[in-house]
Amino acid sequence: MTSREFVEHFKTEIAAHPKVRAKHPFVHGIREGRVSMEHLRAWTCQDYKFRNIVPQIAMQRYLTCTDPEFSRKLYEVVEEETVGLATGSAGHIELFMDFAKAIGLGKEELEAAEMTPATAAHFYYVELVIHKYPWFVMMAAQIAAEGTFPEATIALAEGLREHYHLSEEGLRFFTVHEEADQQHGSLAEDIAEAYLHSPRLQEQTREVGLTRLGLLYDIWTIPDFVV
């Protein structure tokens, strides 16, 4: 199939996948106000572990890119993650820390929390694919990662606003990510269309994307949280 056909087919497959984060019981629980503050804080501690290294990962991805046009766009991702340049906000880890503070968590607690096996597995895999696959496969697979986050952030923001009474400042991580990750997902599609012209490259991208989709979902599975 053509690269464009692959993108459309892959997006359809992802949308039907049971491990899209917007379908996660935790997301539904937040949207309906059924998640305890204890479980919300536990979820936040695990999500923080990855958020804290995203600027570093974004820089590594930028440095692997050999295409001048896409290299410029990947550097814009680095700028957005570190200082919020594109959205006029702040670095995304700063926004996440504002959210954590709003639910009573400090940096010491976030740092001290032990990673679950799912979180550790995602850490390892994100680093691995940067070195194992061509840069454009690794980036195109983001269709299944950042490309699937906006729908979940909308639901989380709505639930946190309605049931947990967070201020708009405390919610900025989610509202900014809705816009930023839509842009990043679109960039992943552009890279896929430009480079994924062979079945082998398409299958590699599908493998990486679906693996990350599953790992990202598993991070949000909080021990002892009952649906």
C-alpha positions as a Markdown table, in Angstrom:
| # | Residue | x | y | z |
|---|---|---|---|---|
| 1 | Met | 0.0 | 0.0 | 0.0 |
| 2 | Thr | 1.1 | 3.6 | -0.4 |
| 3 | Ser | 2.4 | 5.5 | 2.6 |
| 4 | Arg | -0.8 | 7.6 | 2.7 |
| 5 | Glu | -2.9 | 4.4 | 2.7 |
| 6 | Phe | -0.8 | 3.0 | 5.4 |
| 7 | Val | -1.3 | 6.1 | 7.6 |
| 8 | Glu | -5.1 | 5.8 | 7.2 |
| 9 | His | -5.1 | 2.1 | 7.8 |
| 10 | Phe | -2.9 | 2.4 | 10.9 |
| 11 | Lys | -5.1 | 5.2 | 12.4 |
| 12 | Thr | -8.2 | 3.0 | 11.9 |
| 13 | Glu | -6.5 | 0.1 | 13.5 |
| 14 | Ile | -5.4 | 2.3 | 16.5 |
| 15 | Ala | -8.9 | 3.7 | 16.9 |
| 16 | Ala | -10.3 | 0.2 | 17.2 |
| 17 | His | -7.6 | -1.0 | 19.6 |
| 18 | Pro | -8.7 | -1.8 | 23.2 |
| 19 | Lys | -5.6 | -0.1 | 24.7 |
| 20 | Val | -6.2 | 3.4 | 23.5 |
| 21 | Arg | -5.7 | 5.5 | 26.6 |
| 22 | Ala | -9.1 | 7.3 | 26.2 |
| 23 | Lys | -10.7 | 3.9 | 26.7 |
| 24 | His | -8.8 | 3.2 | 29.9 |
| 25 | Pro | -11.0 | 2.6 | 33.0 |
| 26 | Phe | -8.9 | 5.2 | 34.9 |
| 27 | Val | -9.8 | 7.9 | 32.4 |
| 28 | His | -13.5 | 6.9 | 32.7 |
| 29 | Gly | -13.2 | 6.9 | 36.4 |
| 30 | Ile | -11.8 | 10.4 | 36.5 |
| 31 | Arg | -14.4 | 11.6 | 34.0 |
| 32 | Glu | -17.1 | 10.3 | 36.3 |
| 33 | Gly | -15.5 | 11.3 | 39.6 |
| 34 | Arg | -15.0 | 7.7 | 40.9 |
| 35 | Val | -11.2 | 7.8 | 41.4 |
| 36 | Ser | -10.0 | 8.4 | 44.9 |
| 37 | Met | -7.4 | 11.1 | 45.6 |
| 38 | Glu | -5.1 | 8.3 | 46.7 |
| 39 | His | -5.3 | 6.6 | 43.3 |
| 40 | Leu | -5.1 | 9.9 | 41.4 |
| 41 | Arg | -1.8 | 10.7 | 43.2 |
| 42 | Ala | -0.5 | 7.2 | 42.5 |
| 43 | Trp | -1.3 | 7.7 | 38.8 |
| 44 | Thr | 0.3 | 11.1 | 38.8 |
| 45 | Cys | 3.5 | 9.7 | 40.3 |
| 46 | Gln | 3.8 | 7.1 | 37.5 |
| 47 | Asp | 3.0 | 9.5 | 34.7 |
| 48 | Tyr | 5.5 | 11.9 | 36.1 |
| 49 | Lys | 8.3 | 9.4 | 35.6 |
| 50 | Phe | 8.0 | 9.6 | 31.8 |
| 51 | Arg | 7.0 | 13.3 | 31.7 |
| 52 | Asn | 10.2 | 14.2 | 33.4 |
| 53 | Ile | 12.4 | 12.7 | 30.7 |
| 54 | Val | 10.3 | 13.8 | 27.7 |
| 55 | Pro | 12.6 | 16.9 | 27.0 |
| 56 | Gln | 15.6 | 14.6 | 26.9 |
| 57 | Ile | 13.8 | 12.1 | 24.6 |
| 58 | Ala | 12.6 | 14.9 | 22.3 |
| 59 | Met | 16.2 | 16.1 | 22.0 |
| 60 | Gln | 17.5 | 12.6 | 21.2 |
| 61 | Arg | 14.8 | 12.2 | 18.5 |
| 62 | Tyr | 15.8 | 15.6 | 17.0 |
| 63 | Leu | 19.5 | 14.6 | 16.9 |
| 64 | Thr | 18.8 | 11.4 | 15.0 |
| 65 | Cys | 16.9 | 13.1 | 12.2 |
| 66 | Thr | 18.7 | 13.5 | 8.9 |
| 67 | Asp | 16.0 | 15.4 | 7.0 |
| 68 | Pro | 16.6 | 19.2 | 7.2 |
| 69 | Glu | 12.9 | 20.1 | 6.9 |
| 70 | Phe | 11.7 | 17.6 | 9.6 |
| 71 | Ser | 14.7 | 18.4 | 11.7 |
| 72 | Arg | 13.5 | 21.9 | 12.1 |
| 73 | Lys | 10.1 | 20.7 | 13.1 |
| 74 | Leu | 11.5 | 18.3 | 15.6 |
| 75 | Tyr | 13.5 | 21.1 | 17.2 |
| 76 | Glu | 10.2 | 23.0 | 17.5 |
| 77 | Val | 9.0 | 20.0 | 19.5 |
| 78 | Val | 12.0 | 20.3 | 21.8 |
| 79 | Glu | 11.2 | 24.0 | 22.3 |
| 80 | Glu | 7.6 | 23.3 | 23.1 |
| 81 | Glu | 8.4 | 20.5 | 25.6 |
| 82 | Thr | 11.1 | 22.6 | 27.4 |
| 83 | Val | 9.6 | 26.2 | 27.3 |
| 84 | Gly | 6.2 | 25.9 | 25.7 |
| 85 | Leu | 7.2 | 28.2 | 22.8 |
| 86 | Ala | 4.6 | 27.0 | 20.2 |
| 87 | Thr | 1.6 | 27.2 | 22.6 |
| 88 | Gly | 2.8 | 30.3 | 24.5 |
| 89 | Ser | 2.6 | 28.4 | 27.8 |
| 90 | Ala | 5.5 | 26.9 | 29.7 |
| 91 | Gly | 7.6 | 23.8 | 29.6 |
| 92 | His | 5.4 | 20.8 | 29.8 |
| 93 | Ile | 7.1 | 19.4 | 32.9 |
| 94 | Glu | 6.4 | 22.8 | 34.6 |
| 95 | Leu | 2.8 | 22.4 | 33.7 |
| 96 | Phe | 2.7 | 18.9 | 35.1 |
| 97 | Met | 4.3 | 20.1 | 38.3 |
| 98 | Asp | 1.5 | 22.7 | 38.6 |
| 99 | Phe | -1.0 | 19.9 | 38.3 |
| 100 | Ala | 0.8 | 17.7 | 40.8 |
| 101 | Lys | 0.9 | 20.6 | 43.3 |
| 102 | Ala | -2.9 | 21.2 | 42.8 |
| 103 | Ile | -3.5 | 17.6 | 44.0 |
| 104 | Gly | -1.1 | 17.9 | 46.9 |
| 105 | Leu | 2.0 | 16.3 | 45.5 |
| 106 | Gly | 5.5 | 17.8 | 45.8 |
| 107 | Lys | 8.6 | 17.1 | 43.7 |
| 108 | Glu | 10.1 | 15.0 | 46.6 |
| 109 | Glu | 7.1 | 12.7 | 46.6 |
| 110 | Leu | 7.1 | 12.4 | 42.8 |
| 111 | Glu | 10.8 | 11.6 | 42.7 |
| 112 | Ala | 10.6 | 9.1 | 45.6 |
| 113 | Ala | 7.8 | 7.0 | 44.1 |
| 114 | Glu | 8.9 | 3.6 | 42.9 |
| 115 | Met | 8.3 | 2.9 | 39.2 |
| 116 | Thr | 5.9 | 0.1 | 38.4 |
| 117 | Pro | 7.1 | -2.6 | 36.0 |
| 118 | Ala | 5.0 | -1.1 | 33.3 |
| 119 | Thr | 6.5 | 2.4 | 33.7 |
| 120 | Ala | 10.0 | 0.9 | 33.7 |
| 121 | Ala | 9.2 | -1.2 | 30.6 |
| 122 | His | 8.1 | 2.0 | 28.8 |
| 123 | Phe | 11.2 | 3.8 | 29.8 |
| 124 | Tyr | 13.4 | 1.1 | 28.4 |
| 125 | Tyr | 11.4 | 0.7 | 25.2 |
| 126 | Val | 11.3 | 4.5 | 24.4 |
| 127 | Glu | 15.1 | 4.6 | 24.7 |
| 128 | Leu | 15.6 | 1.4 | 22.7 |
| 129 | Val | 13.6 | 2.4 | 19.6 |
| 130 | Ile | 15.7 | 5.6 | 19.2 |
| 131 | His | 18.7 | 3.4 | 18.6 |
| 132 | Lys | 17.2 | 0.4 | 17.0 |
| 133 | Tyr | 15.1 | 1.8 | 14.2 |
| 134 | Pro | 15.5 | 4.5 | 11.5 |
| 135 | Trp | 14.5 | 7.9 | 12.9 |
| 136 | Phe | 11.5 | 8.1 | 10.6 |
| 137 | Val | 10.1 | 4.8 | 11.8 |
| 138 | Met | 10.5 | 5.8 | 15.4 |
| 139 | Met | 8.8 | 9.1 | 14.7 |
| 140 | Ala | 6.0 | 7.8 | 12.5 |
| 141 | Ala | 5.1 | 5.4 | 15.3 |
| 142 | Gln | 4.2 | 8.5 | 17.4 |
| 143 | Ile | 0.8 | 8.2 | 15.6 |
| 144 | Ala | 0.0 | 5.6 | 18.2 |
| 145 | Ala | 1.6 | 7.5 | 21.1 |
| 146 | Glu | 1.2 | 11.3 | 21.1 |
| 147 | Gly | -1.4 | 11.0 | 18.4 |
| 148 | Thr | -3.7 | 9.2 | 20.8 |
| 149 | Phe | -3.2 | 11.5 | 23.8 |
| 150 | Pro | -5.5 | 14.4 | 23.0 |
| 151 | Glu | -8.8 | 12.5 | 23.4 |
| 152 | Ala | -7.7 | 11.3 | 26.8 |
| 153 | Thr | -6.5 | 14.7 | 27.9 |
| 154 | Ile | -9.9 | 16.2 | 27.1 |
| 155 | Ala | -11.7 | 13.6 | 29.2 |
| 156 | Leu | -9.2 | 14.0 | 32.1 |
| 157 | Ala | -9.5 | 17.8 | 32.1 |
| 158 | Glu | -13.3 | 17.6 | 32.1 |
| 159 | Gly | -13.3 | 15.2 | 35.0 |
| 160 | Leu | -10.7 | 16.9 | 37.0 |
| 161 | Arg | -12.5 | 20.3 | 36.6 |
| 162 | Glu | -15.9 | 19.0 | 37.4 |
| 163 | His | -15.3 | 16.4 | 40.2 |
| 164 | Tyr | -11.9 | 17.4 | 41.7 |
| 165 | His | -12.4 | 21.2 | 41.4 |
| 166 | Leu | -9.0 | 21.9 | 39.9 |
| 167 | Ser | -8.3 | 25.5 | 38.7 |
| 168 | Glu | -7.5 | 26.3 | 35.1 |
| 169 | Glu | -3.8 | 26.7 | 36.2 |
| 170 | Gly | -3.8 | 23.2 | 37.6 |
| 171 | Leu | -5.3 | 21.9 | 34.4 |
| 172 | Arg | -3.0 | 23.6 | 31.9 |
| 173 | Phe | -0.9 | 20.4 | 31.4 |
| 174 | Phe | -4.0 | 18.8 | 29.9 |
| 175 | Thr | -5.4 | 21.7 | 28.0 |
| 176 | Val | -2.1 | 22.6 | 26.5 |
| 177 | His | -1.3 | 19.0 | 25.6 |
| 178 | Glu | -4.6 | 18.8 | 23.7 |
| 179 | Glu | -3.3 | 21.3 | 21.2 |
| 180 | Ala | 0.4 | 20.4 | 21.3 |
| 181 | Asp | -0.1 | 16.6 | 20.8 |
| 182 | Gln | -2.5 | 17.2 | 17.9 |
| 183 | Gln | 0.4 | 19.1 | 16.2 |
| 184 | His | 2.9 | 16.3 | 17.1 |
| 185 | Gly | 0.6 | 13.6 | 15.8 |
| 186 | Ser | 0.2 | 15.5 | 12.6 |
| 187 | Leu | 4.0 | 15.7 | 12.3 |
| 188 | Ala | 4.2 | 11.9 | 12.7 |
| 189 | Glu | 1.7 | 11.5 | 9.9 |
| 190 | Asp | 3.7 | 13.8 | 7.6 |
| 191 | Ile | 6.9 | 11.8 | 8.3 |
| 192 | Ala | 5.1 | 8.5 | 7.7 |
| 193 | Glu | 3.8 | 9.8 | 4.3 |
| 194 | Ala | 7.3 | 11.0 | 3.3 |
| 195 | Tyr | 9.2 | 7.9 | 4.2 |
| 196 | Leu | 7.1 | 4.7 | 4.7 |
| 197 | His | 7.0 | 3.4 | 1.1 |
| 198 | Ser | 7.9 | -0.2 | 1.7 |
| 199 | Pro | 6.0 | -3.0 | 3.5 |
| 200 | Arg | 8.9 | -3.6 | 5.8 |
| 201 | Leu | 9.1 | 0.0 | 7.0 |
| 202 | Gln | 5.3 | 0.1 | 7.4 |
| 203 | Glu | 5.4 | -3.1 | 9.5 |
| 204 | Gln | 8.2 | -1.9 | 11.7 |
| 205 | Thr | 6.3 | 1.3 | 12.4 |
| 206 | Arg | 3.1 | -0.7 | 13.2 |
| 207 | Glu | 5.1 | -2.9 | 15.6 |
| 208 | Val | 6.7 | 0.0 | 17.4 |
| 209 | Gly | 3.5 | 2.0 | 17.5 |
| 210 | Leu | 1.3 | -0.7 | 18.9 |
| 211 | Thr | 3.9 | -1.7 | 21.4 |
| 212 | Arg | 4.0 | 1.9 | 22.7 |
| 213 | Leu | 0.3 | 2.0 | 22.7 |
| 214 | Gly | 0.1 | -0.9 | 25.0 |
| 215 | Leu | 2.9 | 0.2 | 27.3 |
| 216 | Leu | 1.3 | 3.7 | 27.7 |
| 217 | Tyr | -2.0 | 2.1 | 28.5 |
| 218 | Asp | -0.4 | -0.2 | 31.1 |
| 219 | Ile | 1.3 | 2.7 | 32.9 |
| 220 | Trp | -2.1 | 4.1 | 33.7 |
| 221 | Thr | -3.3 | 0.8 | 35.3 |
| 222 | Ile | -3.0 | 1.6 | 38.9 |
| 223 | Pro | -2.7 | -1.2 | 41.5 |
| 224 | Asp | -5.8 | -1.7 | 43.6 |
| 225 | Phe | -7.9 | 0.7 | 41.5 |
| 226 | Val | -11.3 | -1.1 | 41.0 |
| 227 | Val | -13.4 | -0.1 | 38.0 |
